[in-house]
């Protein structure tokens, strides 16, 4: 969202090995829940429209917790572009 679709993140995938132990550690980080998420003005070109509606970190987390891992977690925030 912050790059207005220029950079795509990848889903985290792991191939487990049954003979070697593996340690995973979770890290929780993020902005304050009231922080607004939108494309960075410095990355917008001219009069380019945002691909996403502005939303808060709380709205995103709520959406993510109510979705499955395979879901597009930004789908609710995408703008519908008329062609």
Order of alpha helices (4+ residues) and beta strands (2+ residues): beta-beta-alpha
